[in-house]
Structure formats: C-alpha cells, structure tokens
Amino acid sequence: IPQKYLHGFAASLVSRSKWMPPRKTRTQTTFLRLLSVLNTIHYTGGQVRLWEWNALIECAGRGWRRTRVDDFNASMSVYQDMLANRAPGSSLSDDGSQLLHDASKVASQPVSPDVVTYTTLLAIAGRTLNQQILQEAETLLVSSGLAPSHITHLAYIRYHARKGKLAGVRSTLAVMKANGIALGMEGINACVWAYGRNGRLDISALIYRILRHRVPQAYEAEEEEEDVTPEEAALELEKLEGIVVPPGLKPDAITYYTLVQAYAYRGHFHPCLAVFKDMIASPHTLTGSLADVDAPTGGPTIPDPVLPVYRALFLGFARHAMSPRHAHLANVVVVSRAHRPPAAWTLAQLAELFDTFVGLPGGARPNARTVYWLLVAFAITSGYDRAVLRDVWARLAARYGEHW
C-alpha cells in the first residue's frame, strides 16, 4: 500500500473519532485501528509522523468514561516508544512478546515531541484527577523547555474545576493574563463551565450576559428591563475574577449547553429555559465541537446541539423533581438542602417540554443516555405511574424508533 494512502487512512481515523457517538469513543476501537495502521507504516519503510504519534498518545488515554491511571500509563508507553524510535505500541505488551515483522524495511527516524505532545499527556493526567500523575506530566513539559500553549492552560483550568479548586482556576487565569495569552472562545467556555460546576453561577451568568449582548438583536426588546448592562457586567466580572471577555466573541453551542447544564444541576429551572430560548432564537448558526462536560477535551461533534440541552433538562428533572407522594415534604427538603423550591420541576412542565422534544424536525436521534434520563424524570414526577411511562415510551418509539 503506498505510504500516502496509509497516512491518509490514519488521518481519516483521527478525524472520525471527533464525531463518532460517545458509545464508540468510550471503546479502544479507534486506538487499535490507528495502532495497526501506524505499525504498518513503521514496518513497510515509512516514517511515522509527529501528529500521528500525538494522535496515538491521545487515543491511548481514552476508552473509558472516566480516565484511569492505567490510561495515562498507556499514553506514556506510546510516548516512550516515540522517543526510542520503536514500533508504535511496543511497550504496551505485558509479557514482552511481539508480533513477528520484517524489520529489514524499517527506515523510520526518531521524532522529537512538541508542545502538543506534552499538552496531550498533561490533559490525560488531569482527567485522572490524580495530583501525582499531573505533576509527572508537568515535569515532562517543564524539562522540555517548551512554552505552554493556551490549550495547556485550559487543561489546568479543567483539572482544577473538576477538583473543585477555584483558587487553581484563578491562578491559571492570572498566569495566562501575565503572559499575554488570550482566552479565546474555548477559554471563555472553560470559565463558564468551571465556575458553574463549582456553584458560582453568578460569574457564569456575567460572562454569558456579555457574550449574549453581542448577538444581533438579542436584547433589543429586553434592554429596558435589564438591571445590569453589558458594560457594567464586564466591569464587575473583571473586578471580581479578573476575567476579560475578548471582543468579538459570541456564545456558541458549548456556551449554551454548559450554562443550561450548570443551571439544571443546581435546580434553577427558569434560567435553564431562558438560556434555552436564547439558543433557539439565535440568528446565527451554532457551531463547535460539543463535548461532554465531564470530559471537555475532544469529544464528538454533535450536528444538532439541541439534543444535549434536552438531556441536561431531563437530568435536572430527575435530580430535583419530587414525587407527588412526597409533596408534603417539599418545605423540609428545601430547608435541609438549601435548594430552591422544586415546584417548577413538575410533571406538567416536563410534559410540555416532552411535547417539543418529540416534535423536533429533521433527523434528530437521541442517544440512550437522553432517553434514560427522560424516563427517570417521568418516573419521579408521575409517582412511577406505569400508564404515563407506557405512553411516553410509545410516543418515543413512534417518533424516533427504538434504536437505543
């Protein structure tokens, strides 16, 4: 097989992994296929390129919903193979036995890692939430002498946010500001997620207020009713957290989804719907790779960003709605948990939302997780009424089939 076709095949595998459904990206299928192609390149006289090594390192660190220490070790094994100019995956064998290959055609040359290599390792280490592993990856980057990129800093932001350490997020943002590194849309979305995940929805709302004002005609009918102008929001945001939203940025699919999910998780029903309506009414096409919030680096591109928003809303109902049988305990739950009253998360509201869900146009196809949370939401809000659940299932099957 000509080398150019093998390299093209590798590129297709990598690009395909960006839009495959989550049930595929959670497996090692892409890694094994890419490993096979790169081994063929290595043993047929070709040169495994740096971007291919980097892609293999990234694939080795995925495969499960939650990244494990073993996943980071697998990525480190591929990294060591790259440094030693060995065949890709040589260090992954437990017993040292390797497949028989004709080594007479091997002509590959050593490849030097770049900042993308170290950032990939750092991101994988951060997803393990293991501080010792993160320090190991950080040591590699520092010893290389390469300057960290803005993606490197975003990996730190995501790590600190998942660990619940807003002080670490603020420290990373300060380093970026001191080094003149612009946040960009990815950085702004990472901030919305980090503060929203850790209960500072006021900061996420300020960022969104600034972004949303830049959408044409977004606030023409509401400007008189707004208590805080975008200019005041920008000053307050910089004063509180030192964050400056770069000019020209507008909310994308990830912005809307992240904010809806943060509001839903905390039980804020009406802000959820307000952001959702803003998203539907947006006059410009929403684009962007919509990744899972628990694993925001990479992930599949979802053609219709409305579906993940519905999933977040259904999860909100499952988390905050109260069974009719226990309605008399609502006040006790609110006081003990310091949550907002669950009155908005009702069966009537869910039924209205479900009507719009089954009425989505085009080829929308909800995944199993969306359907699961929808059924859980109806089970809780209806008091586990079987007739209601049968009706919901029948309408789902009639509209979307039973592919899940």
ChimeraX attribute file (.defattr): number of C-alpha atoms within 10 A of each C-alpha:
attribute: neighborCount
match mode: 1-to-1
recipient: residues
	/A:1	8
	/A:2	9
	/A:3	14
	/A:4	11
	/A:5	10
	/A:6	16
	/A:7	19
	/A:8	11
	/A:9	16
	/A:10	22
	/A:11	15
	/A:12	12
	/A:13	17
	/A:14	20
	/A:15	12
	/A:16	15
	/A:17	20
	/A:18	18
	/A:19	19
	/A:20	15
	/A:21	15
	/A:22	17
	/A:23	12
	/A:24	14
	/A:25	22
	/A:26	16
	/A:27	15
	/A:28	15
	/A:29	14
	/A:30	21
	/A:31	22
	/A:32	15
	/A:33	16
	/A:34	23
	/A:35	23
	/A:36	15
	/A:37	17
	/A:38	26
	/A:39	19
	/A:40	19
	/A:41	26
	/A:42	22
	/A:43	18
	/A:44	20
	/A:45	15
	/A:46	21
	/A:47	19
	/A:48	24
	/A:49	17
	/A:50	17
	/A:51	14
	/A:52	18
	/A:53	22
	/A:54	23
	/A:55	20
	/A:56	25
	/A:57	28
	/A:58	24
	/A:59	26
	/A:60	25
	/A:61	28
	/A:62	23
	/A:63	19
	/A:64	13
	/A:65	14
	/A:66	14
	/A:67	18
	/A:68	18
	/A:69	17
	/A:70	12
	/A:71	23
	/A:72	26
	/A:73	18
	/A:74	20
	/A:75	26
	/A:76	19
	/A:77	20
	/A:78	26
	/A:79	23
	/A:80	16
	/A:81	19
	/A:82	25
	/A:83	13
	/A:84	12
	/A:85	16
	/A:86	18
	/A:87	21
	/A:88	26
	/A:89	24
	/A:90	18
	/A:91	18
	/A:92	16
	/A:93	10
	/A:94	8
	/A:95	7
	/A:96	8
	/A:97	8
	/A:98	12
	/A:99	5
	/A:100	6
	/A:101	12
	/A:102	8
	/A:103	12
	/A:104	9
	/A:105	12
	/A:106	17
	/A:107	14
	/A:108	18
	/A:109	15
	/A:110	15
	/A:111	15
	/A:112	11
	/A:113	17
	/A:114	15
	/A:115	17
	/A:116	17
	/A:117	19
	/A:118	24
	/A:119	26
	/A:120	23
	/A:121	29
	/A:122	26
	/A:123	24
	/A:124	30
	/A:125	29
	/A:126	26
	/A:127	28
	/A:128	20
	/A:129	18
	/A:130	14
	/A:131	13
	/A:132	12
	/A:133	20
	/A:134	21
	/A:135	14
	/A:136	13
	/A:137	22
	/A:138	17
	/A:139	13
	/A:140	15
	/A:141	21
	/A:142	12
	/A:143	8
	/A:144	13
	/A:145	9
	/A:146	13
	/A:147	11
	/A:148	15
	/A:149	13
	/A:150	17
	/A:151	18
	/A:152	19
	/A:153	22
	/A:154	24
	/A:155	25
	/A:156	22
	/A:157	26
	/A:158	25
	/A:159	26
	/A:160	21
	/A:161	22
	/A:162	20
	/A:163	17
	/A:164	16
	/A:165	15
	/A:166	17
	/A:167	11
	/A:168	17
	/A:169	22
	/A:170	17
	/A:171	14
	/A:172	18
	/A:173	24
	/A:174	16
	/A:175	12
	/A:176	18
	/A:177	15
	/A:178	9
	/A:179	9
	/A:180	10
	/A:181	14
	/A:182	15
	/A:183	22
	/A:184	15
	/A:185	19
	/A:186	16
	/A:187	19
	/A:188	24
	/A:189	23
	/A:190	24
	/A:191	25
	/A:192	26
	/A:193	28
	/A:194	29
	/A:195	21
	/A:196	24
	/A:197	22
	/A:198	16
	/A:199	15
	/A:200	15
	/A:201	19
	/A:202	13
	/A:203	21
	/A:204	25
	/A:205	19
	/A:206	20
	/A:207	24
	/A:208	23
	/A:209	18
	/A:210	22
	/A:211	21
	/A:212	24
	/A:213	18
	/A:214	16
	/A:215	17
	/A:216	12
	/A:217	12
	/A:218	15
	/A:219	15
	/A:220	9
	/A:221	8
	/A:222	9
	/A:223	13
	/A:224	9
	/A:225	9
	/A:226	9
	/A:227	8
	/A:228	13
	/A:229	15
	/A:230	20
	/A:231	12
	/A:232	13
	/A:233	18
	/A:234	19
	/A:235	15
	/A:236	16
	/A:237	21
	/A:238	13
	/A:239	11
	/A:240	9
	/A:241	12
	/A:242	15
	/A:243	21
	/A:244	16
	/A:245	21
	/A:246	13
	/A:247	10
	/A:248	10
	/A:249	15
	/A:250	19
	/A:251	24
	/A:252	23
	/A:253	22
	/A:254	27
	/A:255	27
	/A:256	25
	/A:257	29
	/A:258	26
	/A:259	26
	/A:260	26
	/A:261	25
	/A:262	26
	/A:263	26
	/A:264	25
	/A:265	22
	/A:266	18
	/A:267	23
	/A:268	21
	/A:269	22
	/A:270	13
	/A:271	15
	/A:272	23
	/A:273	16
	/A:274	11
	/A:275	20
	/A:276	20
	/A:277	12
	/A:278	16
	/A:279	23
	/A:280	11
	/A:281	10
	/A:282	17
	/A:283	12
	/A:284	11
	/A:285	8
	/A:286	17
	/A:287	15
	/A:288	15
	/A:289	19
	/A:290	25
	/A:291	22
	/A:292	17
	/A:293	19
	/A:294	12
	/A:295	14
	/A:296	16
	/A:297	19
	/A:298	14
	/A:299	20
	/A:300	20
	/A:301	19
	/A:302	19
	/A:303	15
	/A:304	16
	/A:305	20
	/A:306	18
	/A:307	19
	/A:308	24
	/A:309	25
	/A:310	24
	/A:311	21
	/A:312	24
	/A:313	29
	/A:314	25
	/A:315	23
	/A:316	26
	/A:317	29
	/A:318	22
	/A:319	19
	/A:320	25
	/A:321	25
	/A:322	24
	/A:323	20
	/A:324	15
	/A:325	12
	/A:326	9
	/A:327	13
	/A:328	11
	/A:329	12
	/A:330	15
	/A:331	12
	/A:332	10
	/A:333	16
	/A:334	13
	/A:335	11
	/A:336	8
	/A:337	8
	/A:338	9
	/A:339	13
	/A:340	16
	/A:341	16
	/A:342	20
	/A:343	14
	/A:344	17
	/A:345	24
	/A:346	20
	/A:347	22
	/A:348	12
	/A:349	14
	/A:350	20
	/A:351	14
	/A:352	10
	/A:353	16
	/A:354	18
	/A:355	11
	/A:356	11
	/A:357	17
	/A:358	16
	/A:359	11
	/A:360	13
	/A:361	8
	/A:362	7
	/A:363	9
	/A:364	16
	/A:365	15
	/A:366	17
	/A:367	16
	/A:368	13
	/A:369	13
	/A:370	20
	/A:371	17
	/A:372	14
	/A:373	21
	/A:374	25
	/A:375	21
	/A:376	18
	/A:377	27
	/A:378	26
	/A:379	18
	/A:380	21
	/A:381	25
	/A:382	22
	/A:383	15
	/A:384	17
	/A:385	12
	/A:386	12
	/A:387	10
	/A:388	15
	/A:389	17
	/A:390	12
	/A:391	11
	/A:392	18
	/A:393	17
	/A:394	13
	/A:395	15
	/A:396	17
	/A:397	14
	/A:398	11
	/A:399	15
	/A:400	14
	/A:401	12
	/A:402	11
	/A:403	9
	/A:404	13
